[in-house]
Structures are given as structure tokens and as C-alpha cells.
Amino acid sequence: KIGAGVERWVANKCYCTPNLSIKEVAAQIGTNHNYLSQYINNTLETTFQLWLNTLRIEESKHILISENITIEEVGGRVGIPQSYNFSRWFKTITGTTPFKFRKEEGRNRHSVST
């Protein structure tokens, strides 16, 4: 039951809402925050905050590649409106900065299309 609720929640990109707590997410999914925490820890093998920000960063990668908006705007769109926190989480999860990621992906796309 929790797994299906989590999948629906992710598919609807509810993770792009800023300042989400595990209690809020659990309520949106229709479960208790203790059960959700257990599911994330045991099934997904991560912590709530890392899971949430990984979803956000994966979404931001698509936006960085496909849209010509500022990095600050990208962070806001995925639920991390403070640019410092967005860049920090991006680098923690991907190993690079949003700026470098966009630049490299742009170069890679250009070389594929030529």
C-alpha cells in the first residue's frame, strides 16, 4: 500500500513543493510518518531527506537541459528555492554543480547533433 502511494506521489511530482516534512508527505500518501520512514529506510535504503532531494535533483537535471532559465529558477521549480542549498544538494548528489552540469550536457548534446 505504501509503495503504490509513494509511486503515485512521485509520478505527480509532489516532491517539488518546498519545505516538505515527512509528516506532510505521509499525510499526502495516506499513511503514518513512522511507516513512511520505515519504508524509505528499509525498502529504498536511504533517508527521507536524501530521497526527497534526489527526486528534486533528478527533476532539475531535466529542466537544466531543456529550459533556458536561471539556476535559481530551477531550484525554485523543484522545491529548493534557496540557490545555495540547491547547488549544495546538486553537487552532493551528482558530484558536480548545476552550472557545470548544464554546460557539459549542452556540449554533449551539441557534439551528438553535429
C-alpha angles and dihedrals in degrees: 000000000000092000093055091046091050091049092052091046091051093044089054090051092234087154089077090077111104124239097019118174125201089247091056093047092047090051091050090050092045101245142097118277091236091057092046091050091050091049093050093045098043105029102031092031096221141089125269094249095047091046092049095047093044089057089049094048093048089053091047091055090061091048093047090054100041106035132055099221130123121275088243090056091049091053091050092049092055096045102264102102097170105086093209092055092044093052092044094051091043091054093043092053102035103026093236139070123262089245093053091043092054092046094048094044090049090052091047092049091048094051091048093051095048 
